[in-house]
Amino acid sequence: MAKVKVVLGSFYGDEGKGKIIDYLAKDSDFAVRCTGGNNAGHTIEVGGKKYAFHLIPSGILNPNTKAIIGNGVVIDPKVLVEEIENLKTNGIDVNNLYVSDKAHVIFPYHIEFDQLLENLRDENDKIGTTKRGIGPAYCDKFERSGIRIEDFISSRFESLLKRNVRQRNRILELYGCTLFDSDKILQEYREYAEYLKPYVVDTVYMLHRALEEDKTIVCEGAQATLDRKSVV
């Protein structure tokens, strides 16, 4: 029987999930980041150094553990590249990192919409978003207009990006917001795509194989269960 451990926050966040995950990951074959985006943060201290993880599973610090960013995560590629480079700079091998081809990508227009939507809410209705584009990226996913990692690293990327930027600009124009230049985004994000391409795999297949082979898996829950807004 496969062994799967799931770490979730049952309070309001900041419960020390990252440290528990790091402890469990040392005896696990896979550490899987399942949900959320770079609004999450797990801090681990190893050898006197602190590592802050926003997208990469904190289990990556265990060299025998495969670290997976799953298809339920929305990925800001700029943040992910920065995290990978930080690990490399500190002598951490990232050859055990795998990124789902089905995960969705966060773009600058998602961040702009996150800010716009929060500004449009009445003062008592604001949700306290981190304004990192997480919610709007998930909206695109559910609307089936989002760009997946598999699209991001393919020849389809340019046409999909230009379509999305064109549509988002029509809405931003109504609110007097600055419009986006798809060519400028394309130039920057193609570099991220090329950088991340070697890490992209079918993680669904990988994890199903792991289950069949009775591997141990720890799932990193990124968010808390409760909402501070509900506290009176």
Secondary structure, 3 states (H helix, E strand, C coil): CCEEEEEEECCCCCCCHHHHHHHHHCCCCEEEECCECCCCCEEEEECCEEEEECCCCHHHHCCCCEEEECCCEEECHHHHHHHHHHHHHCCCCCCCEEEECCCEECCHHHHHHHHHHHHHCCHHHCCCCCCCCHHHHHHHHHHCCCCEHHHHCCCCHHHHHHHHHHHHHHHHHHCCCCCCCHHHHHHHHHHHHHHHHHHEECHHHHHHHHHHCCCEEEEEEEEECCCHHHCC
